[in-house]
Amino acid sequence: MKILRYIAAIIWWVYLPDMTVSAQDVQISDPYANYPSKKAMYADYSHWSVGLNGGIPFFAGDFRSVSLGNNYWGGMAGIQAGYQINPLFGVRMSIDYGVNKAGSKNYEDGFILLPNAETYYNIDLPEGAEYYRNLYSSIKMWNVGLNFETNLLNLFRRSDGNRRWGVILSPGIYLQKFSPTVKLKSDDKQFASKVSNKLNLGLGGDLAVRYRINSCIDLQVKGGMIWVNNNTIDGVKTICDCKHSSMITVQAGVVWKIGNGTNKKKENIMYAPGYLPEWKRATRTVTKIIHDTVYIEKKVIEKSPEVVVCKGLPDLPAIYFERGKSNLDTDKYAIQLFSIAQAMMGNPTSQIDILGFADHTGGEAINAKITKKRAEALKKFLVKVGIEGSRIHTYGMGKDMKIEKDLRFSEKARRTDIKAIINRK
């Protein structure tokens, strides 16, 4: 069919030159003609935030907070301050204080510890020594971290500015101070001499999930793991020269986004729409009208030109959506969206019905709401590029009951269809 269309176009231009002279050129406005600079787009967004967190630290050295036979649950609290550079990257400083206990691992129950906190490796039990199974370590910890944050949702898909979730990966470096005391399980009295623990460095990071409550407050949960350059965080000395232990943290907290609110910044820049670079934007589109035949030439950067021949309004393409969402993916469907806009501008008396559909998951009330939103999202785009809103009518159709059975849960069912009517009164 495309070959026939190309042949028809060539015949018009070569053999009917008198008709091409009378052709009219209609300039279609470029949807990105007024696209703002990155600085202008992000001018109304804040960058700073502070937060409070609480949770549990778990330690792992010679003694562990969680192992077969020993499970201890302590607590920790901390504050954080962050600076979001752009929707993708940020930095964060945090200070946490935590306490927890740690006991022997199951295969260490028969190990022996001397009162000077050194491990004893012979099989006899010296006077004053104790088996690991009769001991535990009480550990107090200060942890100061510097983390470099990456919002994974914005990394893999550009935000449209309506996103409420953030998944943040934060590798970091930590300055730590541990104060352990080895005690007897029988009476909680100190058993071994305290080990001198100087400040040490740790490497690791955390993964946080944030949810935007409003422009001022986020909720977050996060979990992290830190490699600790210290083999005496539990107060037990060994002959091993290696200096490594580890710490796992689980926390929940509240984040206040500074500078937002009435007559101030509208949101933290983490939730701002992603900037679309110039090389990803479509170029200006031109429609050439020859009598009653419309030739639409679509040019997209790094894509071959395509000519579509049609009379009046063409069969307009469907736009598809992700499950449970009504956001319009203007990057993925740029060509389809521009062809709809071109057809509407080239036929200024025409009107369209936009019919939103859902797949066969979810109830009727949910599907009616989301299909209406999908139709409205397409209308909003068309109005933005210059189509009069009075020419566009939207309907939420719910589940598509006519679609083939094997497509009821596929992307084909989650779409908007366009019914074009010329000269509607």
GUGUMI-892799 format. One record per residue: residue in one letter; x negated, y, z of N, C-alpha, C in turn. Coordinates in steps of 0.1 Angstrom, whole numbers, plus 5000, padded with zeros to 4 digits. Layout:
% GUGUMI-892799
a_X_Y_Z_X_Y_Z_X_Y_Z
...
***
This chain:
% GUGUMI-892799
m_4992_4988_5000_5000_5000_5000_4991_5013_5000
k_4980_5012_5007_4972_5024_5008_4966_5027_4994
i_4963_5016_4986_4957_5018_4973_4967_5025_4964
l_4980_5021_4965_4991_5027_4957_4992_5041_4960
r_4991_5045_4973_4992_5058_4977_4981_5067_4971
y_4969_5062_4972_4957_5069_4966_4959_5071_4951
i_4964_5061_4944_4966_5062_4930_4977_5072_4927
a_4988_5072_4935_4998_5082_4933_4993_5096_4935
a_4984_5098_4945_4978_5111_4947_4970_5116_4936
i_4962_5107_4930_4953_5110_4919_4961_5114_4907
i_4972_5107_4904_4980_5110_4892_4986_5124_4894
w_4990_5128_4905_4996_5141_4907_4986_5152_4904
w_4973_5150_4909_4963_5160_4907_4958_5160_4893
v_4956_5149_4886_4950_5148_4873_4960_5151_4862
y_4972_5145_4862_4981_5146_4851_4992_5157_4852
l_4993_5162_4864_5003_5173_4866_4997_5185_4872
p_4987_5192_4865_4981_5203_4870_4990_5215_4871
d_5001_5216_4863_5010_5227_4864_5017_5227_4877
m_5020_5215_4882_5027_5214_4895_5018_5217_4907
t_5005_5213_4905_4996_5216_4916_4993_5231_4918
v_4995_5239_4907_4993_5253_4908_5003_5259_4917
s_5015_5253_4917_5026_5259_4926_5025_5253_4940
a_5015_5246_4943_5015_5240_4956_5013_5250_4967
q_5018_5248_4978_5016_5257_4990_5007_5250_5000
d_4998_5258_5006_4990_5252_5017_4996_5257_5030
v_4998_5248_5039_5003_5251_5052_4993_5248_5063
q_4988_5258_5070_4978_5255_5080_4984_5250_5093
i_4980_5239_5097_4985_5233_5110_4975_5237_5121
s_4980_5243_5131_4972_5248_5142_4964_5237_5149
d_4952_5239_5152_4943_5229_5158_4947_5229_5173
p_4950_5217_5178_4954_5216_5192_4943_5220_5202
y_4930_5220_5197_4919_5223_5205_4913_5237_5202
a_4921_5245_5194_4915_5258_5191_4912_5267_5203
n_4921_5266_5213_4919_5274_5225_4914_5266_5237
y_4907_5255_5234_4901_5246_5244_4891_5254_5253
p_4893_5255_5266_4884_5263_5274_4870_5258_5275
s_4861_5267_5279_4847_5262_5282_4848_5254_5295
k_4837_5247_5298_4837_5239_5310_4837_5248_5323
k_4830_5259_5322_4830_5268_5333_4844_5274_5336
a_4851_5277_5325_4865_5283_5327_4875_5272_5332
m_4873_5260_5327_4882_5249_5331_4881_5246_5346
y_4869_5247_5351_4867_5243_5365_4866_5255_5375
a_4870_5267_5370_4869_5279_5379_4878_5278_5390
d_4890_5272_5389_4900_5272_5399_4899_5260_5408
y_4888_5253_5408_4887_5241_5417_4876_5243_5427
s_4878_5237_5439_4869_5238_5450_4858_5227_5449
h_4848_5229_5457_4837_5219_5457_4834_5213_5470
w_4836_5220_5481_4832_5215_5495_4843_5207_5502
s_4839_5198_5510_4848_5190_5518_4841_5186_5531
v_4849_5184_5542_4844_5178_5554_4854_5167_5558
g_4848_5157_5566_4857_5146_5570_4853_5140_5583
l_4863_5133_5589_4861_5125_5602_4863_5111_5599
n_4855_5102_5604_4856_5088_5601_4855_5080_5614
g_4862_5069_5615_4860_5059_5626_4860_5045_5620
g_4853_5036_5627_4853_5022_5623_4845_5013_5631
i_4839_5003_5625_4831_4993_5633_4818_4991_5626
p_4807_4990_5633_4794_4986_5627_4791_4971_5631
f_4785_4964_5621_4781_4950_5624_4766_4949_5621
f_4758_4944_5631_4744_4944_5630_4739_4929_5627
a_4728_4928_5620_4722_4915_5617_4707_4916_5618
g_4702_4910_5628_4687_4908_5630_4685_4894_5635
d_4677_4892_5645_4676_4879_5651_4690_4875_5657
f_4696_4885_5663_4710_4883_5668_4719_4890_5658
r_4732_4885_5657_4741_4890_5647_4755_4893_5654
s_4761_4904_5649_4775_4907_5655_4785_4897_5651
v_4784_4891_5639_4793_4881_5634_4785_4869_5629
s_4788_4857_5636_4782_4845_5632_4791_4834_5638
l_4788_4821_5634_4795_4810_5640_4793_4810_5655
g_4804_4811_5663_4803_4811_5677_4802_4825_5684
n_4799_4835_5676_4798_4849_5681_4804_4859_5672
n_4814_4866_5677_4821_4876_5669_4823_4888_5678
y_4816_4899_5676_4817_4911_5684_4823_4922_5676
w_4831_4930_5683_4838_4941_5677_4835_4954_5684
g_4827_4962_5679_4824_4975_5685_4831_4987_5680
g_4825_4998_5679_4832_5010_5674_4821_5020_5669
m_4826_5029_5660_4817_5040_5656_4826_5052_5652
a_4820_5063_5652_4827_5076_5648_4816_5085_5641
g_4821_5093_5632_4812_5101_5625_4818_5113_5618
i_4810_5122_5613_4815_5133_5605_4807_5133_5592
q_4813_5139_5582_4807_5140_5569_4809_5154_5563
a_4800_5158_5554_4802_5170_5546_4798_5167_5532
g_4806_5171_5522_4803_5168_5509_4804_5180_5499
y_4796_5179_5489_4797_5189_5478_4799_5181_5465
q_4810_5184_5458_4813_5178_5446_4808_5186_5434
i_4799_5181_5427_4793_5189_5416_4802_5191_5405
n_4809_5180_5400_4818_5180_5390_4828_5168_5392
p_4837_5165_5383_4847_5154_5386_4840_5141_5387
l_4827_5140_5383_4821_5127_5383_4811_5125_5394
f_4803_5135_5397_4792_5134_5406_4793_5143_5418
g_4788_5139_5430_4787_5147_5442_4776_5142_5451
v_4774_5149_5462_4765_5145_5472_4772_5146_5486
r_4767_5139_5496_4774_5138_5509_4763_5136_5520
m_4765_5144_5531_4757_5142_5543_4766_5137_5554
s_4761_5127_5561_4770_5121_5572_4761_5118_5584
i_4768_5119_5596_4762_5115_5609_4772_5106_5616
d_4767_5094_5620_4775_5084_5627_4769_5079_5640
y_4777_5077_5650_4772_5071_5662_4780_5058_5664
g_4774_5047_5667_4781_5034_5668_4775_5025_5679
v_4783_5016_5684_4779_5006_5694_4786_4993_5690
n_4778_4982_5693_4783_4969_5691_4774_4959_5698
k_4778_4947_5699_4770_4936_5705_4766_4926_5694
a_4756_4918_5697_4751_4908_5687_4747_4896_5695
g_4749_4884_5690_4745_4872_5697_4737_4863_5687
s_4733_4851_5692_4725_4842_5684_4734_4835_5673
k_4727_4832_5662_4734_4824_5652_4734_4810_5657
n_4743_4802_5651_4745_4788_5656_4733_4780_5657
y_4724_4781_5646_4712_4773_5646_4701_4779_5656
e_4704_4790_5662_4694_4796_5671_4697_4794_5685
d_4708_4787_5688_4712_4785_5702_4701_4779_5711
g_4692_4771_5706_4681_4765_5713_4669_4773_5714
f_4668_4784_5707_4656_4793_5707_4655_4798_5721
i_4642_4803_5724_4639_4807_5738_4634_4822_5737
l_4639_4830_5747_4634_4844_5748_4628_4846_5761
l_4616_4853_5761_4609_4856_5774_4614_4869_5779
p_4612_4872_5792_4617_4885_5798_4610_4897_5792
n_4599_4896_5785_4593_4907_5778_4598_4909_5764
a_4609_4902_5761_4617_4904_5748_4610_4897_5736
e_4599_4888_5739_4593_4881_5729_4599_4867_5728
t_4599_4862_5715_4604_4848_5713_4593_4838_5717
y_4598_4827_5724_4589_4817_5728_4591_4805_5718
y_4580_4799_5713_4581_4789_5702_4578_4775_5707
n_4574_4772_5719_4572_4759_5724_4585_4753_5728
i_4585_4740_5730_4598_4733_5733_4602_4733_5748
d_4592_4736_5757_4595_4737_5771_4601_4751_5774
l_4608_4752_5786_4615_4764_5790_4606_4770_5801
p_4599_4781_5798_4590_4787_5809_4599_4793_5820
e_4593_4795_5831_4600_4802_5842_4604_4816_5838
g_4617_4819_5841_4622_4832_5838_4627_4833_5824
a_4625_4824_5815_4630_4825_5801_4644_4820_5800
e_4650_4823_5789_4664_4819_5787_4666_4815_5773
y_4676_4806_5771_4679_4802_5757_4688_4813_5751
y_4686_4814_5737_4694_4824_5730_4709_4824_5733
r_4714_4811_5734_4728_4810_5736_4734_4816_5748
n_4725_4819_5758_4729_4825_5770_4728_4840_5770
l_4724_4846_5759_4720_4860_5758_4729_4867_5748
y_4729_4880_5749_4735_4889_5738_4728_4902_5739
s_4729_4910_5728_4722_4923_5727_4733_4933_5726
s_4732_4944_5734_4741_4956_5733_4733_4966_5726
i_4739_4971_5714_4731_4979_5705_4739_4993_5703
k_4731_5003_5705_4736_5017_5702_4728_5022_5691
m_4735_5030_5682_4729_5034_5670_4733_5048_5666
w_4723_5056_5661_4726_5069_5654_4722_5067_5640
n_4730_5072_5631_4727_5070_5616_4730_5083_5609
v_4720_5088_5602_4722_5101_5594_4719_5097_5580
g_4729_5099_5571_4728_5095_5557_4729_5106_5547
l_4722_5105_5536_4723_5113_5524_4727_5105_5513
n_4739_5107_5507_4744_5098_5497_4747_5106_5484
f_4745_5099_5473_4748_5105_5460_4760_5097_5454
e_4771_5105_5452_4784_5099_5449_4787_5099_5434
t_4793_5088_5430_4798_5087_5416_4813_5082_5416
n_4822_5089_5411_4836_5086_5410_4838_5076_5399
l_4839_5063_5402_4840_5053_5391_4852_5054_5382
l_4863_5059_5387_4875_5060_5379_4872_5071_5368
n_4866_5082_5372_4863_5092_5362_4851_5088_5353
l_4843_5079_5358_4831_5074_5349_4836_5066_5338
f_4846_5057_5340_4850_5048_5330_4862_5053_5321
r_4869_5064_5327_4880_5069_5319_4883_5084_5323
r_4883_5092_5313_4885_5107_5316_4898_5109_5322
s_4898_5117_5333_4911_5121_5340_4919_5131_5333
d_4932_5130_5334_4941_5140_5328_4945_5151_5338
g_4939_5150_5350_4942_5160_5361_4953_5156_5370
n_4960_5144_5367_4971_5140_5376_4967_5128_5384
r_4954_5124_5384_4950_5112_5392_4950_5115_5407
r_4955_5105_5414_4956_5107_5429_4946_5098_5436
w_4940_5089_5429_4930_5079_5435_4916_5082_5431
g_4907_5079_5440_4892_5080_5436_4885_5068_5442
v_4877_5061_5434_4869_5050_5438_4854_5055_5437
i_4847_5056_5449_4835_5064_5449_4824_5054_5453
l_4814_5052_5445_4802_5044_5448_4791_5054_5452
s_4785_5051_5464_4776_5061_5470_4763_5055_5475
p_4753_5053_5466_4740_5048_5471_4734_5060_5480
g_4725_5056_5490_4720_5066_5498_4707_5061_5506
i_4702_5071_5513_4690_5069_5521_4694_5073_5535
y_4689_5066_5546_4694_5069_5559_4682_5070_5569
l_4684_5079_5579_4675_5080_5590_4682_5075_5602
q_4676_5065_5609_4683_5057_5620_4675_5056_5633
k_4682_5055_5644_4677_5053_5657_4685_5043_5664
f_4679_5032_5668_4686_5021_5675_4681_5020_5690
s_4690_5017_5699_4687_5015_5713_4693_5002_5718
p_4686_4991_5717_4692_4978_5721_4688_4974_5735
t_4697_4966_5741_4694_4960_5754_4698_4946_5754
v_4689_4937_5757_4693_4922_5758_4698_4919_5772
k_4710_4913_5773_4716_4910_5785_4720_4896_5786
l_4723_4891_5799_4728_4878_5801_4743_4878_5799
k_4748_4867_5793_4762_4866_5791_4769_4863_5804
s_4763_4857_5814_4769_4853_5826_4773_4865_5835
d_4765_4875_5836_4768_4887_5845_4766_4900_5838
d_4762_4901_5825_4760_4913_5818_4749_4921_5823
k_4740_4915_5831_4728_4922_5836_4717_4922_5825
q_4708_4932_5825_4697_4933_5816_4688_4921_5819
f_4684_4915_5808_4675_4903_5809_4661_4907_5805
a_4659_4913_5793_4646_4915_5787_4642_4930_5788
s_4630_4932_5787_4625_4946_5787_4630_4953_5774
k_4632_4966_5775_4637_4973_5763_4625_4975_5753
v_4629_4973_5741_4619_4975_5730_4619_4989_5725
s_4607_4995_5723_4607_5008_5718_4610_5009_5703
n_4621_5016_5700_4625_5017_5686_4624_5031_5682
k_4615_5034_5673_4613_5047_5667_4623_5050_5656
l_4623_5062_5651_4631_5065_5640_4627_5057_5628
n_4636_5051_5620_4632_5043_5609_4642_5047_5597
l_4637_5043_5585_4645_5045_5573_4653_5033_5569
g_4664_5036_5563_4673_5026_5557_4677_5029_5543
l_4680_5019_5535_4684_5021_5521_4697_5013_5519
g_4706_5018_5512_4719_5011_5510_4729_5020_5503
g_4741_5019_5508_4752_5027_5502_4766_5022_5507
d_4776_5028_5502_4790_5024_5505_4799_5026_5493
l_4810_5019_5494_4821_5021_5484_4833_5026_5491
a_4838_5037_5486_4850_5044_5493_4862_5044_5483
v_4874_5043_5489_4886_5045_5481_4893_5057_5488
r_4896_5067_5480_4902_5079_5485_4916_5081_5478
y_4925_5086_5486_4939_5088_5481_4943_5103_5484
r_4947_5110_5474_4950_5124_5475_4964_5126_5481
i_4965_5131_5493_4978_5134_5500_4984_5147_5494
n_4975_5157_5494_4979_5170_5488_4966_5177_5484
s_4967_5190_5481_4956_5198_5477_4945_5200_5488
c_4949_5197_5501_4940_5200_5512_4935_5187_5519
i_4942_5176_5518_4939_5164_5526_4938_5152_5517
d_4928_5144_5519_4926_5130_5514_4925_5120_5525
l_4930_5108_5523_4927_5097_5532_4917_5088_5525
q_4908_5082_5533_4898_5073_5527_4895_5061_5536
v_4892_5050_5529_4886_5038_5536_4873_5035_5528
k_4863_5030_5536_4851_5027_5529_4843_5016_5537
g_4835_5009_5530_4827_4999_5535_4813_5000_5529
g_4803_4998_5538_4789_5000_5533_4779_4990_5539
m_4768_4988_5533_4757_4980_5538_4744_4987_5537
i_4736_4986_5547_4723_4993_5548_4712_4983_5551
w_4702_4983_5543_4690_4975_5547_4682_4984_5556
v_4678_4978_5568_4671_4985_5579_4657_4981_5579
n_4648_4991_5578_4633_4988_5579_4629_4987_5593
n_4634_4977_5600_4631_4975_5614_4636_4961_5618
n_4627_4953_5624_4631_4939_5628_4634_4938_5643
t_4635_4949_5650_4638_4948_5664_4650_4957_5668
i_4660_4958_5658_4672_4966_5661_4680_4959_5672
d_4678_4946_5674_4686_4938_5684_4678_4937_5697
g_4666_4943_5698_4658_4942_5711_4650_4929_5712
v_4649_4921_5701_4642_4909_5702_4629_4910_5693
k_4617_4907_5699_4605_4907_5691_4601_4893_5687
t_4596_4892_5675_4591_4879_5670_4577_4881_5664
i_4570_4870_5661_4557_4871_5655_4558_4874_5640
c_4570_4875_5635_4572_4877_5620_4568_4892_5618
d_4560_4894_5607_4556_4908_5604_4566_4915_5595
c_4576_4908_5590_4586_4914_5581_4594_4924_5589
k_4597_4935_5583_4605_4946_5589_4618_4948_5582
h_4627_4938_5584_4640_4940_5578_4651_4934_5586
s_4662_4942_5587_4674_4938_5593_4685_4944_5584
s_4697_4943_5588_4708_4950_5580_4719_4954_5589
m_4728_4962_5584_4739_4967_5591_4751_4969_5581
i_4762_4965_5585_4774_4966_5576_4784_4975_5584
t_4790_4985_5577_4800_4994_5583_4813_4993_5576
v_4824_4994_5584_4838_4995_5578_4844_5007_5585
q_4849_5016_5577_4854_5029_5583_4867_5033_5575
a_4875_5041_5583_4886_5048_5577_4886_5063_5582
g_4891_5072_5574_4890_5086_5578_4899_5095_5570
v_4897_5108_5574_4905_5119_5568_4895_5129_5562
v_4897_5134_5550_4888_5144_5544_4896_5157_5541
w_4891_5168_5546_4897_5181_5543_4889_5188_5532
k_4896_5192_5522_4890_5198_5510_4890_5214_5512
i_4879_5219_5514_4877_5233_5518_4880_5243_5507
g_4888_5253_5509_4890_5263_5499_4903_5262_5492
n_4911_5251_5494_4924_5249_5487_4935_5255_5496
g_4946_5256_5489_4958_5261_5497_4964_5273_5489
t_4973_5280_5496_4981_5291_5490_4971_5302_5485
n_4973_5306_5473_4965_5317_5467_4950_5314_5467
k_4946_5302_5468_4932_5298_5468_4930_5288_5457
k_4919_5280_5458_4917_5269_5448_4928_5259_5448
k_4931_5254_5436_4943_5245_5435_4940_5231_5439
e_4927_5226_5438_4924_5212_5442_4908_5211_5441
n_4903_5200_5448_4889_5198_5447_4886_5193_5433
i_4874_5196_5428_4870_5194_5414_4870_5179_5411
m_4869_5170_5422_4869_5156_5419_4882_5152_5412
y_4893_5159_5414_4906_5156_5408_4909_5164_5395
a_4899_5172_5391_4901_5181_5379_4902_5172_5367
p_4908_5177_5356_4908_5169_5343_4894_5168_5338
g_4891_5157_5332_4877_5155_5326_4876_5164_5314
y_4864_5170_5312_4861_5179_5301_4859_5170_5289
l_4866_5174_5278_4865_5167_5265_4854_5174_5257
p_4842_5167_5254_4832_5174_5247_4836_5176_5232
e_4830_5186_5226_4834_5190_5213_4833_5179_5202
w_4824_5170_5204_4822_5159_5193_4834_5149_5194
k_4842_5149_5205_4853_5140_5206_4866_5146_5202
r_4866_5159_5199_4879_5166_5196_4881_5165_5181
a_4894_5164_5177_4897_5163_5163_4895_5177_5156
t_4891_5177_5143_4889_5189_5136_4903_5195_5131
r_4903_5207_5126_4915_5213_5120_4921_5204_5109
t_4934_5203_5110_4941_5195_5100_4949_5204_5090
v_4949_5200_5078_4956_5208_5067_4966_5199_5060
t_4979_5204_5058_4989_5197_5051_4992_5204_5038
k_4991_5197_5027_4994_5203_5014_5007_5198_5009
i_5016_5207_5005_5030_5203_5001_5031_5205_4986
i_5035_5195_4979_5037_5196_4965_5052_5192_4962
h_5060_5203_4959_5075_5201_4958_5080_5194_4970
d_5087_5182_4968_5093_5175_4980_5084_5164_4985
t_5071_5163_4981_5062_5153_4985_5052_5159_4994
v_5050_5153_5006_5040_5158_5015_5028_5149_5015
y_5016_5156_5014_5003_5149_5015_4997_5153_5028
i_4995_5144_5037_4988_5148_5050_4974_5142_5050
e_4965_5151_5050_4951_5147_5050_4945_5149_5064
k_4942_5137_5070_4937_5138_5084_4922_5136_5084
k_4915_5145_5090_4901_5144_5092_4897_5144_5106
v_4890_5134_5110_4885_5132_5124_4870_5130_5124
i_4863_5136_5133_4849_5135_5133_4844_5121_5132
e_4835_5118_5123_4829_5105_5122_4839_5094_5117
k_4850_5098_5111_4860_5089_5106_4863_5093_5092
s_4866_5083_5083_4868_5086_5069_4882_5093_5067
p_4883_5103_5058_4896_5109_5056_4907_5098_5051
e_4919_5100_5055_4930_5091_5051_4941_5100_5046
v_4947_5096_5034_4958_5103_5028_4971_5095_5029
v_4981_5101_5035_4994_5095_5036_5004_5102_5028
v_5012_5095_5019_5022_5101_5011_5035_5097_5016
c_5044_5107_5018_5057_5104_5023_5067_5115_5018
k_5080_5112_5019_5090_5122_5016_5097_5126_5028
g_5099_5139_5030_5105_5144_5042_5096_5141_5054
l_5102_5136_5065_5094_5131_5076_5090_5117_5074
p_5077_5114_5077_5073_5100_5075_5078_5091_5087
d_5075_5078_5086_5077_5070_5097_5067_5073_5107
l_5071_5079_5118_5061_5084_5128_5057_5073_5137
p_5044_5073_5141_5038_5062_5149_5043_5061_5163
a_5042_5049_5169_5045_5048_5183_5033_5051_5191
i_5035_5055_5204_5024_5058_5213_5026_5048_5225
y_5015_5041_5229_5016_5031_5239_5010_5036_5252
f_5014_5029_5263_5011_5033_5277_5006_5021_5285
e_4998_5024_5295_4994_5013_5305_5006_5010_5314
r_5005_4997_5319_5016_4993_5328_5017_5002_5340
g_5029_5006_5343_5032_5014_5355_5028_5029_5353
k_5024_5033_5342_5019_5047_5340_5026_5054_5329
s_5027_5068_5330_5033_5076_5319_5023_5086_5314
n_5010_5085_5318_5001_5095_5313_4998_5092_5298
l_4997_5103_5290_4995_5102_5276_4979_5102_5274
d_4975_5091_5267_4960_5090_5264_4957_5098_5251
t_4954_5111_5252_4952_5119_5240_4939_5116_5233
d_4930_5109_5239_4918_5105_5232_4920_5093_5223
k_4927_5083_5229_4929_5070_5222_4939_5072_5211
y_4949_5080_5212_4959_5082_5202_4959_5095_5195
a_4947_5101_5194_4945_5114_5188_4951_5115_5174
i_4948_5105_5166_4952_5105_5152_4967_5104_5151
q_4973_5095_5159_4988_5094_5159_4995_5106_5163
l_4989_5112_5174_4996_5125_5179_4995_5136_5169
f_4984_5137_5162_4982_5148_5153_4991_5146_5140
s_4993_5133_5137_5002_5131_5125_5016_5134_5128
i_5020_5132_5141_5034_5136_5145_5035_5151_5145
a_5025_5158_5150_5026_5172_5150_5026_5178_5136
q_5018_5172_5127_5018_5177_5113_5031_5175_5107
a_5037_5164_5109_5050_5161_5102_5061_5171_5107
m_5060_5174_5120_5070_5183_5126_5068_5197_5121
m_5056_5202_5120_5053_5215_5115_5055_5217_5100
g_5053_5206_5093_5056_5206_5078_5071_5205_5075
n_5079_5202_5085_5093_5201_5083_5100_5209_5094
p_5100_5222_5093_5104_5231_5105_5119_5230_5108
t_5127_5224_5100_5141_5223_5103_5145_5209_5109
s_5135_5200_5110_5138_5187_5115_5138_5187_5130
q_5145_5177_5136_5144_5174_5150_5142_5159_5152
i_5137_5156_5164_5134_5142_5167_5140_5138_5180
d_5143_5125_5181_5146_5118_5194_5134_5110_5198
i_5129_5112_5210_5118_5104_5216_5124_5094_5225
l_5122_5081_5222_5128_5070_5230_5117_5063_5238
g_5117_5064_5251_5107_5057_5260_5112_5043_5263
f_5102_5034_5263_5105_5020_5266_5095_5015_5276
a_5099_5004_5284_5091_4997_5294_5091_4982_5291
d_5080_4976_5296_5080_4961_5295_5090_4955_5305
h_5090_4942_5306_5100_4935_5314_5096_4932_5328
t_5086_4940_5333_5083_4940_5348_5090_4952_5354
g_5093_4950_5367_5099_4961_5374_5114_4961_5373
g_5121_4968_5382_5136_4969_5382_5141_4980_5373
e_5154_4980_5372_5160_4989_5362_5158_5004_5366
a_5159_5007_5379_5157_5021_5383_5143_5026_5381
i_5133_5017_5383_5119_5021_5381_5117_5023_5366
n_5122_5014_5358_5119_5014_5344_5126_5026_5337
a_5138_5029_5342_5145_5041_5337_5138_5054_5340
k_5132_5055_5351_5124_5067_5355_5111_5068_5347
i_5104_5057_5346_5091_5058_5339_5092_5059_5324
t_5103_5053_5318_5104_5055_5304_5108_5069_5300
k_5116_5076_5309_5119_5090_5307_5106_5098_5308
k_5098_5095_5318_5085_5102_5319_5076_5101_5307
r_5076_5089_5301_5068_5086_5289_5073_5095_5278
a_5086_5096_5276_5091_5104_5265_5088_5119_5268
e_5089_5123_5280_5087_5137_5284_5072_5140_5282
a_5063_5131_5284_5049_5133_5283_5045_5136_5268
l_5052_5128_5259_5049_5131_5245_5055_5144_5241
k_5067_5148_5246_5073_5161_5243_5064_5172_5248
k_5059_5171_5260_5050_5181_5265_5038_5183_5257
f_5032_5173_5251_5021_5174_5242_5025_5182_5229
l_5036_5178_5223_5040_5185_5211_5043_5199_5213
v_5050_5203_5224_5052_5217_5228_5039_5224_5229
k_5029_5218_5235_5016_5224_5238_5009_5228_5225
v_5011_5220_5214_5004_5223_5202_5013_5231_5192
g_5025_5236_5197_5032_5246_5189_5045_5242_5184
i_5051_5230_5188_5064_5225_5183_5074_5231_5193
e_5085_5236_5187_5096_5242_5196_5102_5230_5204
g_5104_5232_5217_5109_5222_5226_5124_5219_5222
s_5131_5229_5216_5145_5226_5213_5147_5216_5202
r_5136_5213_5195_5137_5204_5184_5134_5189_5189
i_5131_5188_5201_5127_5175_5207_5137_5171_5218
h_5142_5158_5217_5151_5153_5227_5146_5140_5232
t_5145_5138_5245_5139_5127_5251_5149_5118_5259
y_5147_5105_5258_5156_5095_5264_5147_5084_5271
g_5151_5080_5283_5145_5068_5289_5153_5056_5286
m_5148_5047_5279_5156_5035_5274_5155_5023_5283
g_5145_5023_5293_5143_5012_5302_5136_5001_5294
k_5140_4988_5298_5133_4977_5291_5138_4976_5276
d_5128_4972_5268_5132_4970_5254_5138_4956_5252
m_5151_4955_5251_5158_4942_5250_5157_4936_5236
k_5153_4943_5226_5152_4938_5213_5139_4933_5209
i_5129_4935_5217_5115_4931_5213_5114_4916_5214
e_5104_4910_5206_5102_4896_5206_5099_4891_5220
k_5103_4878_5223_5101_4873_5236_5087_4873_5241
d_5078_4869_5232_5064_4868_5235_5057_4882_5237
l_5064_4893_5234_5058_4906_5236_5064_4914_5247
r_5073_4908_5255_5081_4915_5265_5072_4920_5276
f_5060_4915_5279_5051_4919_5289_5039_4925_5284
s_5038_4928_5271_5026_4933_5264_5027_4948_5263
e_5016_4954_5258_5015_4969_5256_5025_4973_5245
k_5029_4964_5236_5039_4968_5225_5052_4972_5231
a_5055_4967_5243_5068_4970_5250_5067_4983_5257
r_5055_4988_5261_5053_5000_5269_5050_5011_5259
r_5060_5018_5254_5057_5027_5243_5068_5038_5242
t_5065_5048_5233_5076_5057_5229_5077_5056_5214
d_5090_5055_5210_5093_5055_5195_5099_5068_5192
i_5098_5072_5179_5104_5085_5175_5114_5082_5164
k_5126_5088_5166_5136_5087_5156_5138_5101_5150
a_5134_5102_5138_5134_5115_5131_5147_5118_5123
i_5153_5130_5125_5165_5134_5118_5163_5147_5112
i_5164_5148_5099_5162_5161_5092_5175_5169_5092
n_5174_5182_5095_5186_5191_5094_5196_5187_5104
r_5193_5183_5116_5203_5180_5126_5210_5193_5130
k_5223_5191_5132_5231_5203_5136_5236_5201_5150
***
